[in-house]
Amino acid sequence: MAIKGLIGVLGGSGFVGSELCAQLVDAGYSIKLITRNIDKCRHLKVLPSLSIIQVNDFHANTLTSALKDCHALINLIGILNEKGSDGKEFHQIHVDITRAVLNACENAKISRLLQLSALNAHADGPSHYLRSKGKAENYLKTFSGPQVNYTIFKPSVIFGKGDSFLNRFANLLKTIPGVFPLACANARFAPVYVGDVAKSIVVSVDDKTTYNKSYELCGPNIYSLKELVQYTANICRYKRIVLGLPMFLSRLQATIFEYMPGKPFSKDNFNSLKLDSICSQCSPCTTSLQAIAPTYLDKN
Ligand SMILES: NC(=O)c1ccc[n+]([C@@H]2O[C@H](COP(=O)([O-])OP(=O)(O)OC[C@H]3O[C@@H](n4cnc5c(N)ncnc54)[C@H](OP(=O)(O)O)[C@@H]3O)[C@@H](O)[C@H]2O)c1
């Protein structure tokens, strides 16, 4: 297969990045993976035409020299929780890095930039996470000049082998017998398969009709959080009753869990869940949860 071009990938060592890199290589692209930690990318070294560069910072100058020769750049960098709770780390990772990424594209003459954001991301959103993702989107829309064509992807929660959503609930369900108290149980999601998210990005790289546009990505079905957690329990064959907590207890659980190791739930997550994570437009992602989730949750 002819090599189509060299694509820089940031945040490629993670859940979505690993699937994306495999699909990019299958589609004939070469990849330059930029990471903070080369050891986290060991599982990707088997991919032909993938090289890895470790960087110590994500400033525009560092990225410019790391990314030279790339014809496109895909930015997947993101966090769901920050160490503090004032939004500073979200801003640094989502907004400041996006600014550096756009500057690096201009300096290194990379004309194509694809960014993974999130559904409901908005500068006036209810949580630090959603506001910082929204501000990063606004930065791209406002400051990408004629030499850089961006595309933004806004997925609902993403599922697939190695996800941190259903797998996290599977682990919690394992350790809590009987009744499982669930915060924000009525929040609604349209879970989207990681393979579909990666495919949407891959087919957009060289598709001019996607230039300077944003796309919401949702799976084919909508579920409440309670339905998703009960479904996870059923697949794992845990006999659990999922009990939705009222709002004030959900908020209390978020306040307490915020201080637990690994922050399993936070006030910022609670605020994000005030909005349903469902698409307002038609999405090309059709793989159902039922087709995939049993293949990996069953192993928990
Ligand atoms: N998973 C979901 O359900 C979901 C839903 C909506 C949107 N998203 C968005 O999709 C993107 C990918 O998500 P994911 O689930 O694949 O996340 P992930 O597995 O946690 O991977 C995120 C990547 O971000 C990089 N990263 C994290 N902190 C960083 C920091 N301080 N500085 C530089 N890089 C950092 C890491 O790359 P290195 O360690 O290699 O440097 C990591 O591989 C994120 O932007 C996320 O917000 C995810």
The ligand as a Gaussian input file, in Angstrom:
#p B3LYP/6-31G(d) Opt

LIG

0 1
 N      -12.903000       8.348000      26.801000
 C      -14.047000       9.032000      26.680000
 O      -15.130000       8.536000      27.050000
 C      -14.032000      10.416000      26.078000
 C      -15.256000      11.058000      25.848000
 C      -15.259000      12.331000      25.284000
 C      -14.058000      12.943000      24.952000
 N      -12.880000      12.301000      25.195000
 C      -11.626000      12.968000      24.849000
 O      -10.882000      12.105000      23.995000
 C       -9.481000      12.306000      24.216000
 C       -8.805000      10.961000      24.429000
 O       -9.427000      10.334000      25.548000
 P       -8.918000       8.925000      26.110000
 O      -10.090000       8.280000      26.739000
 O       -8.147000       8.201000      25.072000
 O       -7.954000       9.411000      27.280000
 P       -6.621000       8.724000      27.862000
 O       -6.631000       7.257000      27.635000
 O       -6.496000       9.194000      29.264000
 O       -5.470000       9.363000      26.979000
 C       -5.242000      10.749000      27.007000
 C       -3.845000      11.067000      26.545000
 O       -3.592000      12.436000      26.909000
 C       -2.233000      12.587000      27.209000
 N       -2.088000      13.425000      28.421000
 C       -2.730000      13.286000      29.602000
 N       -2.316000      14.235000      30.463000
 C       -1.389000      14.976000      29.809000
 C       -0.585000      16.083000      30.161000
 N       -0.609000      16.601000      31.388000
 N        0.252000      16.589000      29.244000
 C        0.315000      16.054000      28.013000
 N       -0.414000      14.982000      27.615000
 C       -1.242000      14.463000      28.504000
 C       -1.632000      11.213000      27.470000
 O       -0.578000      11.042000      26.520000
 P        0.934000      10.645000      26.953000
 O        0.846000      10.009000      28.317000
 O        1.375000       9.727000      25.873000
 O        1.733000      11.892000      26.958000
 C       -2.761000      10.239000      27.204000
 O       -2.392000       9.200000      26.348000
 C       -9.361000      13.269000      25.390000
 O       -9.115000      14.565000      24.905000
 C      -10.724000      13.199000      26.063000
 O      -11.056000      14.397000      26.725000
 C      -12.839000      11.043000      25.745000

